[in-house]
Amino acid sequence: MSQAVLRRRDLFLAAGGLAAGEGAPLPGASLRSYGVKVTDAHDHLHHRSRPTWREDDKKLIDAADRLGIDQLCCSILPPERPTTLEGFRECNRWMAEALGRFPGRVLGYVFVNPGYTREALEEVRRYVGDHGFIGIKLYNDYRADEPVLWPLVELAIQLGVPILHHAGHTRWLPQPQPRISDAGHLSVLARRYPEAMIICAHIAGGGDWEWTIKALRGAPSLYLDLSGSVIDEGVVEMAVEELGAERLLFACDMSLTASVGRILGAQITGDARRKILGENMQRILARRRAA
């Protein structure tokens, strides 16, 4: 019986019974089918300790070309934890150079460790103001609900740029990230600063994504990026239903094919898909002010 239902559904879709604007993607649809500037809100170029970093960066851009991704908002992360002052300064210098290698294709996040308060604020001002970076990237040096983040959030509000924050709700890891933030920690920060543009990273990066979506309901100013390698069904649909398409951002975080397939296969309207694929992130980018 279930096989018969599946065959009828496939036939219905193939016959055009559900157009992309009415709840399902058209057969053979691609990211280019929706007429928006497709913007990957969360990705990474490679640290130069990797011997093949230059070739690997080029492979990322080539893959984005083939998949129909127009812009990638990227940072470079150092391998050491906690992040050192020289570690994040080096990564931001390399990121600035990458903007010249991939003009218009790659946009830069300033990566900092909030524990170096004065230096981190200087770094953000310099790279947003002088190099045109579009936001701030934070990892797991501190949890999002710790006061050490407050000066950076206040500067982000002043500059009109988003903060992309690493996050995950995991209970199975043997504590390799003891200060990882989850949606609850990010919600505390967002309720303190509702005017901030804070992005909760990679809903499909591992962990309890249903819990994460529900935890974000109480902080309506928070955005959620839909990246990650986990291919569970229903992630996008639940996020749209619980949070609204206006709060969701297409992103890959190096998992390009999984992240593209997640959006193209989702049973959502064409209007929701356009918002997710690029319109929402372009509105965020348009809020940037002069440093």
DOLUMFI-291675 format. One record per residue (C-alpha): x, y, z. Coordinates in Angstrom, 1 decimal, always signed. Example, Ala and Ser with C-alpha at 12.3 -4.5 7.8 and 13.67 -1.06 7.14 Angstrom:
2
X: +12.3, Y: -4.5, Z: +7.8
X: +13.7, Y: -1.1, Z: +7.1
//
This chain:
291
X: +0.0, Y: +0.0, Z: +0.0
X: +2.8, Y: +2.5, Z: +0.9
X: +4.5, Y: +1.7, Z: -2.4
X: +1.3, Y: +2.5, Z: -4.3
X: +0.9, Y: +5.8, Z: -2.5
X: +4.5, Y: +6.7, Z: -3.3
X: +4.0, Y: +5.9, Z: -7.0
X: +0.9, Y: +8.1, Z: -7.1
X: +2.7, Y: +10.9, Z: -5.4
X: +5.7, Y: +10.7, Z: -7.8
X: +3.3, Y: +10.7, Z: -10.8
X: +1.5, Y: +13.7, Z: -9.4
X: +4.7, Y: +15.7, Z: -9.0
X: +6.0, Y: +14.6, Z: -12.4
X: +2.7, Y: +15.8, Z: -14.0
X: +3.2, Y: +19.2, Z: -12.5
X: +0.3, Y: +18.7, Z: -10.0
X: +2.3, Y: +20.7, Z: -7.4
X: +4.2, Y: +23.7, Z: -8.8
X: +7.3, Y: +25.0, Z: -7.1
X: +5.2, Y: +27.9, Z: -5.8
X: +2.5, Y: +25.6, Z: -4.3
X: +4.4, Y: +23.4, Z: -1.9
X: +6.9, Y: +21.2, Z: -3.7
X: +9.9, Y: +21.7, Z: -6.1
X: +9.4, Y: +21.0, Z: -9.8
X: +11.0, Y: +17.9, Z: -11.1
X: +14.6, Y: +18.8, Z: -12.2
X: +14.5, Y: +22.1, Z: -10.3
X: +17.8, Y: +23.7, Z: -9.3
X: +18.8, Y: +26.7, Z: -7.2
X: +18.7, Y: +28.8, Z: -10.3
X: +15.1, Y: +28.0, Z: -10.8
X: +13.9, Y: +30.5, Z: -8.2
X: +15.2, Y: +33.8, Z: -9.6
X: +17.1, Y: +35.0, Z: -6.5
X: +20.7, Y: +35.7, Z: -5.7
X: +21.5, Y: +32.4, Z: -3.9
X: +23.5, Y: +33.3, Z: -0.8
X: +25.3, Y: +30.7, Z: +1.3
X: +25.2, Y: +32.3, Z: +4.7
X: +27.8, Y: +30.0, Z: +6.4
X: +30.8, Y: +28.5, Z: +4.8
X: +34.6, Y: +28.4, Z: +5.3
X: +37.8, Y: +28.8, Z: +3.3
X: +40.7, Y: +26.6, Z: +4.4
X: +43.4, Y: +27.3, Z: +7.0
X: +46.9, Y: +27.6, Z: +5.5
X: +48.3, Y: +24.9, Z: +7.7
X: +46.6, Y: +22.6, Z: +5.1
X: +49.1, Y: +22.1, Z: +2.3
X: +46.3, Y: +22.1, Z: -0.3
X: +44.5, Y: +25.1, Z: +1.0
X: +44.7, Y: +27.1, Z: -2.3
X: +43.4, Y: +24.2, Z: -4.4
X: +40.7, Y: +23.3, Z: -1.8
X: +39.4, Y: +26.9, Z: -1.8
X: +39.2, Y: +26.8, Z: -5.6
X: +37.3, Y: +23.5, Z: -5.4
X: +34.8, Y: +25.0, Z: -3.1
X: +34.1, Y: +27.9, Z: -5.5
X: +33.9, Y: +25.5, Z: -8.5
X: +31.4, Y: +23.4, Z: -6.6
X: +29.3, Y: +26.4, Z: -5.8
X: +29.4, Y: +27.4, Z: -9.5
X: +28.0, Y: +24.0, Z: -10.5
X: +25.3, Y: +24.0, Z: -7.9
X: +24.1, Y: +27.6, Z: -8.6
X: +25.3, Y: +29.3, Z: -5.4
X: +26.1, Y: +33.0, Z: -6.2
X: +27.8, Y: +34.2, Z: -3.0
X: +29.4, Y: +32.4, Z: -0.1
X: +29.7, Y: +34.2, Z: +3.3
X: +32.9, Y: +32.7, Z: +4.7
X: +35.4, Y: +32.7, Z: +7.6
X: +38.7, Y: +30.9, Z: +8.2
X: +39.0, Y: +29.1, Z: +11.5
X: +42.3, Y: +28.2, Z: +13.2
X: +42.8, Y: +24.6, Z: +14.3
X: +43.7, Y: +25.4, Z: +17.9
X: +41.3, Y: +25.7, Z: +20.8
X: +40.9, Y: +28.0, Z: +22.6
X: +41.6, Y: +30.5, Z: +19.8
X: +44.7, Y: +32.6, Z: +20.3
X: +45.0, Y: +36.3, Z: +19.5
X: +47.5, Y: +35.7, Z: +16.7
X: +45.4, Y: +32.7, Z: +15.5
X: +42.4, Y: +34.8, Z: +14.7
X: +44.4, Y: +37.8, Z: +13.4
X: +46.2, Y: +35.5, Z: +11.0
X: +42.9, Y: +34.0, Z: +9.8
X: +41.3, Y: +37.4, Z: +9.2
X: +44.4, Y: +38.6, Z: +7.2
X: +44.0, Y: +35.5, Z: +5.0
X: +40.3, Y: +36.1, Z: +4.6
X: +40.9, Y: +39.6, Z: +3.4
X: +43.3, Y: +38.3, Z: +0.8
X: +40.6, Y: +35.7, Z: -0.3
X: +38.2, Y: +38.6, Z: -1.0
X: +40.6, Y: +39.7, Z: -3.7
X: +41.0, Y: +36.2, Z: -5.1
X: +37.2, Y: +35.7, Z: -5.4
X: +35.8, Y: +39.2, Z: -5.9
X: +32.0, Y: +39.3, Z: -5.5
X: +31.8, Y: +35.6, Z: -4.9
X: +33.1, Y: +35.4, Z: -1.4
X: +32.1, Y: +37.7, Z: +1.5
X: +34.0, Y: +37.7, Z: +4.8
X: +33.1, Y: +37.2, Z: +8.4
X: +35.6, Y: +38.5, Z: +11.0
X: +36.5, Y: +35.6, Z: +13.3
X: +37.5, Y: +36.5, Z: +16.9
X: +37.7, Y: +35.1, Z: +20.4
X: +35.6, Y: +37.4, Z: +22.6
X: +38.0, Y: +36.8, Z: +25.5
X: +40.4, Y: +39.3, Z: +23.9
X: +37.9, Y: +42.1, Z: +24.3
X: +39.8, Y: +45.1, Z: +23.2
X: +41.7, Y: +43.3, Z: +20.4
X: +38.5, Y: +41.6, Z: +19.2
X: +36.6, Y: +44.9, Z: +18.9
X: +39.5, Y: +46.5, Z: +17.1
X: +39.6, Y: +43.6, Z: +14.7
X: +35.9, Y: +43.8, Z: +13.9
X: +36.1, Y: +47.6, Z: +13.3
X: +39.1, Y: +47.2, Z: +11.1
X: +37.8, Y: +44.4, Z: +8.9
X: +34.2, Y: +45.7, Z: +8.6
X: +35.3, Y: +49.3, Z: +8.1
X: +38.5, Y: +48.9, Z: +5.9
X: +38.0, Y: +45.6, Z: +4.2
X: +34.2, Y: +45.4, Z: +3.7
X: +33.6, Y: +42.3, Z: +5.9
X: +29.9, Y: +41.6, Z: +6.3
X: +29.7, Y: +40.2, Z: +9.9
X: +31.3, Y: +38.4, Z: +12.9
X: +31.9, Y: +34.7, Z: +13.3
X: +32.1, Y: +33.2, Z: +16.8
X: +33.0, Y: +29.6, Z: +17.7
X: +33.0, Y: +27.9, Z: +21.0
X: +35.6, Y: +29.9, Z: +23.0
X: +32.7, Y: +31.1, Z: +25.2
X: +29.0, Y: +30.3, Z: +25.4
X: +26.6, Y: +32.8, Z: +23.9
X: +25.0, Y: +33.6, Z: +27.3
X: +28.3, Y: +34.8, Z: +28.9
X: +28.7, Y: +38.5, Z: +29.4
X: +32.1, Y: +38.5, Z: +27.7
X: +30.1, Y: +38.6, Z: +24.4
X: +28.1, Y: +41.7, Z: +25.1
X: +30.7, Y: +44.3, Z: +23.8
X: +30.9, Y: +42.4, Z: +20.5
X: +27.1, Y: +42.2, Z: +20.2
X: +26.8, Y: +46.0, Z: +20.9
X: +29.4, Y: +46.7, Z: +18.2
X: +27.6, Y: +44.5, Z: +15.7
X: +24.4, Y: +46.4, Z: +16.4
X: +26.3, Y: +49.7, Z: +15.9
X: +27.7, Y: +48.5, Z: +12.6
X: +24.6, Y: +46.8, Z: +11.4
X: +26.2, Y: +43.4, Z: +10.8
X: +25.2, Y: +39.9, Z: +11.8
X: +26.9, Y: +37.5, Z: +14.2
X: +27.1, Y: +33.9, Z: +13.0
X: +27.5, Y: +31.7, Z: +16.1
X: +28.6, Y: +28.1, Z: +16.2
X: +25.9, Y: +26.0, Z: +17.9
X: +24.7, Y: +22.5, Z: +18.6
X: +22.5, Y: +20.6, Z: +21.0
X: +24.5, Y: +17.5, Z: +21.6
X: +24.5, Y: +15.0, Z: +24.5
X: +26.6, Y: +12.3, Z: +22.9
X: +30.0, Y: +14.0, Z: +22.4
X: +32.7, Y: +13.2, Z: +25.0
X: +33.0, Y: +16.9, Z: +25.7
X: +35.3, Y: +18.0, Z: +22.9
X: +33.5, Y: +21.4, Z: +22.9
X: +32.7, Y: +22.0, Z: +26.6
X: +31.6, Y: +25.6, Z: +25.9
X: +29.5, Y: +24.9, Z: +22.9
X: +26.4, Y: +27.1, Z: +22.7
X: +22.9, Y: +25.7, Z: +22.0
X: +19.7, Y: +27.5, Z: +20.9
X: +18.9, Y: +28.1, Z: +24.6
X: +22.1, Y: +30.0, Z: +25.2
X: +21.6, Y: +32.0, Z: +22.0
X: +18.0, Y: +32.8, Z: +22.9
X: +19.3, Y: +34.4, Z: +26.2
X: +21.6, Y: +36.6, Z: +24.2
X: +18.9, Y: +37.5, Z: +21.6
X: +16.4, Y: +38.4, Z: +24.3
X: +19.0, Y: +40.7, Z: +25.9
X: +19.7, Y: +42.3, Z: +22.5
X: +16.6, Y: +41.9, Z: +20.3
X: +17.9, Y: +44.4, Z: +17.8
X: +21.0, Y: +42.2, Z: +17.0
X: +21.1, Y: +40.0, Z: +14.0
X: +22.3, Y: +36.7, Z: +15.5
X: +22.4, Y: +33.5, Z: +13.4
X: +22.3, Y: +30.1, Z: +15.0
X: +24.5, Y: +27.9, Z: +13.0
X: +24.0, Y: +24.6, Z: +11.2
X: +20.7, Y: +23.0, Z: +12.3
X: +21.7, Y: +19.9, Z: +10.5
X: +25.2, Y: +19.8, Z: +11.9
X: +24.4, Y: +17.0, Z: +14.4
X: +22.5, Y: +16.9, Z: +17.6
X: +18.8, Y: +17.3, Z: +18.4
X: +17.5, Y: +19.6, Z: +15.6
X: +13.9, Y: +19.3, Z: +16.8
X: +14.9, Y: +20.6, Z: +20.2
X: +16.8, Y: +23.4, Z: +18.6
X: +13.9, Y: +24.6, Z: +16.5
X: +11.6, Y: +24.6, Z: +19.5
X: +14.1, Y: +26.4, Z: +21.6
X: +14.3, Y: +29.2, Z: +19.1
X: +10.6, Y: +30.0, Z: +19.2
X: +11.0, Y: +32.2, Z: +22.3
X: +13.5, Y: +34.5, Z: +20.6
X: +11.9, Y: +35.9, Z: +17.5
X: +14.9, Y: +38.0, Z: +16.4
X: +17.1, Y: +34.9, Z: +16.0
X: +17.9, Y: +33.5, Z: +12.6
X: +18.6, Y: +29.9, Z: +11.9
X: +21.0, Y: +28.6, Z: +9.2
X: +20.0, Y: +25.3, Z: +7.5
X: +23.4, Y: +23.9, Z: +6.8
X: +24.9, Y: +20.6, Z: +7.8
X: +25.6, Y: +17.0, Z: +6.6
X: +22.7, Y: +15.4, Z: +8.5
X: +20.1, Y: +14.3, Z: +6.0
X: +17.0, Y: +13.7, Z: +8.2
X: +13.7, Y: +14.4, Z: +6.6
X: +11.5, Y: +17.2, Z: +7.8
X: +14.1, Y: +19.7, Z: +9.0
X: +13.2, Y: +22.5, Z: +6.7
X: +9.4, Y: +21.9, Z: +6.9
X: +9.4, Y: +22.0, Z: +10.7
X: +11.6, Y: +25.1, Z: +10.8
X: +9.2, Y: +26.9, Z: +8.4
X: +6.2, Y: +25.9, Z: +10.4
X: +7.6, Y: +26.7, Z: +13.8
X: +9.8, Y: +29.8, Z: +13.0
X: +8.6, Y: +31.1, Z: +9.7
X: +10.5, Y: +31.3, Z: +6.5
X: +11.7, Y: +34.9, Z: +7.2
X: +14.0, Y: +33.6, Z: +9.9
X: +15.7, Y: +30.9, Z: +7.9
X: +18.9, Y: +31.1, Z: +5.9
X: +20.3, Y: +28.8, Z: +3.2
X: +23.8, Y: +27.7, Z: +4.2
X: +26.2, Y: +24.9, Z: +3.5
X: +29.1, Y: +24.9, Z: +6.0
X: +31.1, Y: +22.7, Z: +3.6
X: +28.3, Y: +20.2, Z: +3.2
X: +27.2, Y: +21.6, Z: -0.2
X: +25.3, Y: +18.8, Z: -1.8
X: +23.4, Y: +17.8, Z: +1.4
X: +22.5, Y: +21.4, Z: +2.1
X: +21.3, Y: +22.1, Z: -1.5
X: +19.3, Y: +18.9, Z: -1.6
X: +17.7, Y: +19.7, Z: +1.8
X: +16.3, Y: +23.0, Z: +0.3
X: +15.3, Y: +21.6, Z: -3.1
X: +13.6, Y: +18.6, Z: -1.6
X: +11.6, Y: +20.5, Z: +1.1
X: +7.8, Y: +20.5, Z: +0.8
X: +7.5, Y: +24.3, Z: +1.1
X: +6.2, Y: +27.1, Z: -1.1
X: +8.2, Y: +28.8, Z: -3.7
X: +7.9, Y: +32.0, Z: -1.8
X: +9.4, Y: +30.4, Z: +1.3
X: +12.2, Y: +28.8, Z: -0.8
X: +13.1, Y: +32.2, Z: -2.3
X: +13.3, Y: +33.8, Z: +1.1
X: +15.5, Y: +31.1, Z: +2.4
X: +17.8, Y: +30.8, Z: -0.7
X: +18.7, Y: +34.5, Z: -0.7
X: +16.2, Y: +37.2, Z: +0.0
X: +16.6, Y: +36.9, Z: +3.8
X: +20.4, Y: +37.1, Z: +3.8
X: +20.4, Y: +39.9, Z: +1.3
X: +18.1, Y: +41.9, Z: +3.6
X: +20.6, Y: +41.3, Z: +6.4
X: +23.5, Y: +42.4, Z: +4.3
X: +21.7, Y: +45.5, Z: +3.3
X: +21.6, Y: +46.7, Z: +6.9
X: +25.4, Y: +47.1, Z: +7.2
X: +26.4, Y: +50.7, Z: +8.1
X: +29.7, Y: +52.5, Z: +7.7
X: +32.2, Y: +51.8, Z: +10.4
//
